[in-house]
């Protein structure tokens, strides 16, 4: 019905982006609409669950949680985030043997 009334992905996307950018902590926004019938939506769902867990772990840290990893059930998530950080900043580069 909305499509018949003229709404477009561009309009919806721009609205989302404008709202995200109202937050001064948001530096960049990328919005992707997936509409393919054969897209692997189940894999996206798994990624979304993992992302949600990581976000919760980071939020918990920012809320003043104890930094004693032995008292936290989110250690595996933090370890994964640390691994991604190391890869991103090149701290875990494989040694070249040539």
N, C-alpha and C positions, 0 to 999 in steps of 0.2 A: 504494500500500500504506500509506504514512504517513498519507494523507488518511483512509483507512478506519479507521485506528487512532486518529483524532481530532486529528491535528496541524492547526493553523490558521495562516494568514498572520499573524495577530495574535501568536501564540506565537513564531513564527520572527522576526518583526520586532522584537518586544520583546527577544529574545535578542541580536540584532545590535546594537540600540541600547545595551543594557547593556554589551556588550563594548566598543563604541566609547567610551562615556562613562567607562570605566576609565582612559583616557588623559587626564591633566589638561590637555592641550593642546586637547582636543576640547570646544568650547563648545556646539555644537548638532549635532543629527543629524536628518536627514529621510530616510526610507526609503520608496521607492515600488516597488510590485510591479506590473509590467505583465504582463497575462495575455491581452489581446485577441489573437485570431488575426490580425486585420488591422492590428495595430500596425506601424509602419515600423521594424522591428528593424534593418534595414540602416543606417538613419540613426543609430540609437543606437550601432551598432558604430563608425561613423565618428567620432561624438562621443567615444566611449570611447578610441579611438586618439589623438585630439587631446589629450584630457585627460591621458592617460598621458604623452604627450610633454611637455606643460607641467609636469607633476609631476616628471618626470625632470630637466628644466631647472632647476627651482627647487631640487630636492635637490642637484644638482651645485653650484649656487651656495652652498648652505648647507654643503657639504662642504669649503669653502675653495678652490674653483676660482679661478683667475686671473680678475680682472675685466676683462681685456683682451678686448673683444668681437671684435677682429680675429683672435684665436687660437682662437675657439670656433665650432663648426658649429651652434650653437643660436640664433644671433642672430635669425633670423626668428621663433622662438617667443618670445624675450624681448621683441622689438618688439611682438608681438601682446599679450602680457601687459601691457606698458606702456600700450598703447592702451586696453585694457579698464580699467586703473586710472584713466587720465585721464577716460574716460567716466564711470566710477563716481563719481569725486570732482568731476565737473563742470568739469574744467580744459579741456575741449575743447568747451564749449558753443557752438553756432552763434550768431552775432551777430544780434540781432533788428533788422530794418529795417522800420519801419512808418510 
